[in-house]
Amino acid sequence: MNSHHLPLRPHRFEGGIHPADGKAYTTDGTIRIPPLLEKYQLVIQQNIGVSPLLKVKKGDTVKKGQQIADPVGNISVPLHAPTSGTVGDVHDISGANGAPVQAVEIIADGKDEWCEPMECYPDWRNTNRELLLARVKDAGIVGMGGASFPTHVKLSPPPEREIDTLVINGAECEPYLTADDHLMREQADRIITGAGICAKILKISCVLIGVEENKPEAIRALRTAAKGQKDIVIVPLKVRYPQGGEKQLIYALTGRKVLAGGLPMDVGCEVQNVATLAAIAEAAVEGRPLIERVVTVTGSPVADPGNYRVRLGTPVRKVLEWAGGIRKEVRKLILGGPMMGFAQSSLEVTVSKNTSGILLLGADEVRQFEAGPCLSCGRCVEACPMRLLVSTLSKVCENERYDLADENYVMNCMECGICTYVCPAGRPNVQHFRRAKAEIRALKRRK
C-alpha cells in the first residue's frame, strides 16, 4: 500500500459539534441473544430502490433463512424468513417514517430450523470475486448504518470510476448508540474478513477503518484481528459529530473532498459500515442471509439498557420487554439516535435492516416549545458540516420557495440535525429541509 493513502494524522472536517453522548447506558456488557418470538411482522421493502416481490402466500411453511421475496431489477435485494414456521397475513403496519408499509407475518413453529444453507466460501481469498458479489446480493445485504442502499450495487462501481481506497465507518458518532462499538469489540474478526472480501470484490489494496477515540476496546480488537495485514489500517479519530458522515469520514481519513452533489467514487473511495461488513462475512463465509442485526436499546426510562441481536420483524414492544420494560414515564420513542433518528407513535413498529437503535427519552429530557423567527446568529452556519447557508435555507423553505431552496443546495443537506440542535430560536430546520427535498424530488418526477 502506498504511503500517500495514509494521513499522518486525521484531518478535521469543518463544522460539527460534540453533544452529550449518552453512551454510558450501554457501553458495558456484551451483545445479548433474546428468545424466539411466536410471531414476526416482516416489512417487505427494507432497501432503498425497488421493493422485492413476495413469493410466498398465507399458509405456506418456511424455514429460517429461506428466501421469501425476490429482488426486482438491480437496485433491489431479496428478503428472508427470520425463523421457521407458517406464513400468516400480508397487511399494512406502521413504518419507521410513520407511513403505512406492507409486511408479511411469519408465525414461528418453535423449531427455528434452518433451510439449506447458501453455498459459502471459507476460502474467500481464492474465490472468484463475481461469486462473492453474487453472495452479497443473495444474502439481502444493504447499508446497515442507516441508508439501506443495496450493498452489491455499491460494490459494483462503473468501470470508468477507479476506486483505490475502501473507507470503513466505525465512528458511530450518533449519541446513545453503541451497537457498532460492541460489534467491533466482539466480532472484530468478522469485520476484518468482510473488509477483505469487499477489497477483493473492488480489486483494491487500501482499507482505512475510522473509529472514534472514545472506543478504545474496539480499536484494540480491530488491530488484533488485522494483525499482519498491512493493507488494513485502523485510524483513531477525534470525537466529533457527524464524524461518520460519508464525506466527513473520507476527508478525515484521506484528505479528499467530495464536491457538492458528488459521490465517494468521484474521489476514488468506497464507504461501508462495520455492521454491513460483519453481515458480508456471515453471508460469504458462513452462508447466512441477513435476518437479524445488533440493536442498541437505551435511554433513562429503559430498565435494563443493552445491545441485542434482534431478528428482523420483531416489534419494538417485545424488544423493550427483553430490556426489562420501562421504569418511568416516556415522552419520546426514537428509532435510531437522537440526531438523525425518527420519532415513533407506536410500539408496534418493527425492527428492520437499518434499525441501529431504540431510544426512549423521559419527560425531563424532552422540551416542548414554539419555534420563533430566525435570529440571524449564525450558529447553524458555523456548525453545518456541509457548509450550507442554513439560515437562508430555513427561511425560504418556511415560505415554500422550494426553487430558491434548490438553488441554495438544500439537496446537499445530510439531515444530521446539528442546525436544529444549536438553534436558540428552536427552528425545526431539519423538518423544513426534509420537506423541501421531497417537494423538489416530486417536482422533478412530474417534469
N, C-alpha and C positions, 0 to 999 in steps of 0.2 A: 504494500500500500504506500502510495506516495505521501511524503510528509506534508505536502501542501493541503491535503484533505483535513488535517487536524488543526484546530485552533490552539495557539499557545495557551490561551485562556479563553473561556467562553465570552462571546460578545454580549453586551446588554442591549436588548431591544428598547426602543423608545416607548414612553408611556408605561402603563401598567400600575398596579398597586399591590400592597401586601395586606389583605384583610385578615381579621382574626380567623384562624384556620379550622378550629373546632375538631381537629383530627384526633385529639386525645381520647375521645369517647371510644374509638375502635382501633387505636394503634396496637394495643396488646392483644394477646391471644392468637389463635390460628383460625383458618377457614373452617367453618362448621358445615357438616353434611346433614340437612334436615330429613325427616321421614317422608315416605311416599304418601302422596295425597290420593283421595278417592277419585278426584276429577280434575282435569286441567282445561283451561279455556285458551286455546292457542290462536293468537291473532295470525291471520293467513299472510298478510303482507308485512314483513318485518325488514324490508330493504327499500332503499331509495331506488326508483325505477319502476319496472312493471311488476305487478303482483303475480306470484306463482299461481298456477291453476290447480285447484284441489282435485285429486283423482280418487278419493275415497268417498263413500256415502254412508249415511246413517245405518248402523247395524253391522258394518264391516269390522272384522277383527284385524288388529295391527300389532306389530311387535315394536319394542323400544328401538329407536334409531331408524325405523322404516320410513322411506320417503313417501309422504302423503300429499305433496303438492309439487308439480313440475315447473321449472323455470320457463318463462315465456320470453324468447329473444335473449340477447346477450346481457342486457342490464337487468338481470333478474336472477334469483337464486332459489333452490328448492327448499322445502320445509320438511322436517322430520318429526316423528312422534316422540314425545318425551318419556313415554313408558308403554308397556304392552297393555292391551285392553280392547275396548269396543269404541267405535266412532259414534258419538251422540249427535246432538243438534248442530246445525250450522246457522248462526244467528249473529246479530249485531250486538257488540258490547261497547262500553266507553273506552276510547283510545287515550293514549298518553297526552295528546294535544286537545282533548275534550270532545273531539268529533267522534261519531259512531264509526266503528270499524268491524269488519266481518271476522268472526272467529269460529273455530271448529272445536267441539267438545271431544275430549278423549277420556273415557271412563275407564279407570285403571282396573285390572283384574287381580292386582296384588302380587303377581308373579315377577313383574319387572324383567321380562325375558327379552334379550337382545335378538334382533333379526340377524341374518347372515352378515358378518362384517364386510365393509368395503375392502377392496384389496389395499393392503398397506405396504409401505416401503421403508422398513427399518434401515436398510442400506441406501438412504436417500441420496447420499453423495454420489453414488454410482447409478442413479435412476435418471431416466430421460426427463428433462425439465418440462416437456409437454404433459407427461403423465402427472407430475407434481402439480402443475397448474390446473389440470382437469380435476384432481382430487380436491383442491381448494374450492372449486365451484361445486362439485358434487356434495361436499360437506355442508353447503349452505352458509359459508362464512362471509360475514360483512364486517365493516369497520366497527369495532366494539367500543371505541372511545366516544361514540355518540352519533356519528354521521350515518351509519348503516349503509354506506355505499358498498356495492358488491366488490369483494377483495380481488377476485380473479380479474376484474376489469382494470383495477389499479395496477395489477401485476402484468398487464399487457399494454404497455405504452406503445404509441405509434413508432414504427421502425425509424422514422426520421428524428425522433427525440432520443438523444443519447443520455442515459441515466448512468451516473458514476458513483452515487452515494445513496445508501439506504439509511434514512434517519428514523430512529425508533423513539417513540414518545413514551417515556416512563416518568414524565414530570409530575403527573397527577396534581396539578396546581389548584384545582377546584376545592374550595373549603369543604370540610367534613368527610370527603371521600377517601377511603384507604384500600379499596378493592385491588387496585393495581399494585400498591405497595405490598400487600400481603401476597399477591400473585408472584411478584418479583422475589420476595423472600423465600416463599415455599415451593415455587415451581420455576426457579431460575433456569434449570437445565432445559425445560420445555421451551422457554422463551428464547434461549440461545439457539436451540435447534430450529425453532420457527424462523429466527433471523437468518440462519444459514440456508434454509430452504428458500426463503424469499430472495436472498442474494443469488442463489443458483438459478432460480427462475429468471431473474433480471440480468444475469450474466455480469455481475459486478463484484468487486472485492473490497469495498469500503463500507463498513457498518458502524454508525455512530449512535450510541444509546444515551440519551439525555435523561438524567434523573436529578431531581432537586435535592439539595444538600440536607433537607430535613428527613431524608430516608436513608440513613447510614447503613442499616442492615440490608436493605435492598441493594445498595451499591456493592457491599461486600459479597453478597450472594451471587450477583451477576458476574463480578470479577472472578470469583472462584469457578463459576460454571464456564466462563470464557477463557480460562487459563490456557495458554499455549496457542490460542487462536489470534494471531497478530492482526487479522483483518477486522476484528470486532473490538471496539474501544468504548468503554463506559466513561461518560463525561459528567462529573458533578456540576450542577447548575445552581446559581443563586436562586433563592426562593422569591419568586415574583409572579403574580397572576397577570396575564394569562400565558405563562411560560410554555404551556402545552399547545397553544395555537400553532397551526402548521407553519405559517410564515414567521412567527416569532421563534419557534424552535429551530427552523432552518437557519435563520440569521444567527441565533445564539451558538449553534454548533459549527457552522461553515463560514459565516460572514457574508453569505449570498443573500441578496434581496429579491424577493418575488414581487414584481411590479403589480400595481393595481389591476385587478381583473385577470392576473396571471395565475398559473398553476405551478406546483413544485417542480414538475417535469421541465418547466421553462428554464430552470437553473440546474438541471441535471440531478434532481433529488426525487426520491420516493419516500413517503412518510407512512409508517404503520404504528399502531398502538400495541403495547405489550400483551394485552388480553387477546388481541387478534392473532399475534404470533403464537401464543400458547394454544389457541384453537387450531391453527395451521399444523402445529406439531402433532396434536392429538389426531387430526384427520389423516395426515400423511404417514405417520409412524405407527399409530395405533388403530387406524381405520374407524375412528369415531366421528360421526357428524356433530354439528353444533346443536345440542339440545339443552344445554344448561350454561350458566355463567356465574361468576362471583359477583355478589351484590352487597354493598355496604348498607346496613340497616342502622340508622343512627339518629341522634338528636336527644335533647334533655328529657322529652316525655317517654322515650323508649326505656323499658325496664332493664333489658339486658342487650345493649348495643353490640354489634359484631359484624363479621363478614360471613356470608352464607353462600354456598354453592347451590343456586336455585335453578330448578328446571323451568324452561320456557312454558308460559301458560299458567304459572302459579299466581293466584290473586294476592294482591298486597295484604289483604286482611289476614291470610294464612301466614305470610312471612312475619308479620307483626306478632302473631300468636307465638311463633317459634322464638321470637326475641323477648318473650316474657310478657307481652302485652304492653299496655300504656299505663303509666303511673301518675300522670297529671293531665290537665286539660290541653288539648291540641288545638292550635289556632290555624296551622297550615301544614298540609302534606305535599311534599315535592318529590317528583321522580327526577333523580339526578342530584346535582348540587344546588346551593342557594343562588349562585350567579347565573347559571345557564339552564337550570332545570325548569320543569313545568309543574305549576301548582295543580293539584287534583281535587276533584269534588266528590270522588267515590273511592271506597276501599276495595271495590271490585275490579279496578283496573289491574291488568296482569303484567307479569314480567316478560319483557321481550329481549331480543338480542342486544339492544343498545341501552338496557336499563342498568346503569352503573351504581345507582344508589336509591334508597328510600329514606327520605329525610323528614322528620317531624319537628316542628317548631312550636314552642309553648307560647302562651299569651304574653309573657314578659319579653319575648324575643321578636315579636311582630308588632309593628305600629301602623295605625291607620291614619291617613292624613289626606288632605285635599291638595292636589298639585297646584302650584302657583305659577305666575308668569316667569319667564327666564330672566335671571338677574344679570346676565352677561358677565359672570365672574370668571369664566374661562377654565374652571376646574375640569370640566368634561373634555375640553380640547386638549388640555395638558396631559390628562390621563389616558386618552384614547390610544390604544396600541396600533390602530390602523391610520392614525394621523388625520382623522376626518374633522371637518368643521361641524362638530356635533351640535352646538347651539343654533347654528343656522339651519341645519337639517331638522332639528326638533321643531323649529317654528314653521318651516314650510310644510312638514308632514302634518302638523297640527291643523294647518289651514288647507289640507288636502291638495296641495300643489305638488303632485307626485312627479310632474315633469321637471320641476326645479330640484326635487329630491334626487331624481335620476342624474341630473346634470352635476349635482354635488356628491356623486359617488355613494349614494346610500346602499347600492348593491354590494359594496365592499365591506359593509358592516358585518363583523363576525358574531354579533349578538352576545358579546362577552358579559354585558351587564354593568361594566365599570361606570359608564356615564350616568346611569340611574343611581348607582351606589354612592357616587360622590356629589350628586346634585343637592345643594341646600334648599332648592325650591321644591324638591320631591317630584320632579317631572318624570313621567313614565316614558323615557326616551326609547328604551328597547321595544316597548309595545308600539310606539309610533313607527319605528323603523321596520318592524316585522310586518305591520300592515302595509306600509309603503312598498316594501319589496313584493308582497303578494299582489298588490294592485298593479305594479309595474309589470310583473310576470303575466298577469291576466290580460293586460292591455296588449302586450306583445303577442300573446297567443291569438287574441282576436284579430290582430292585424295580419 
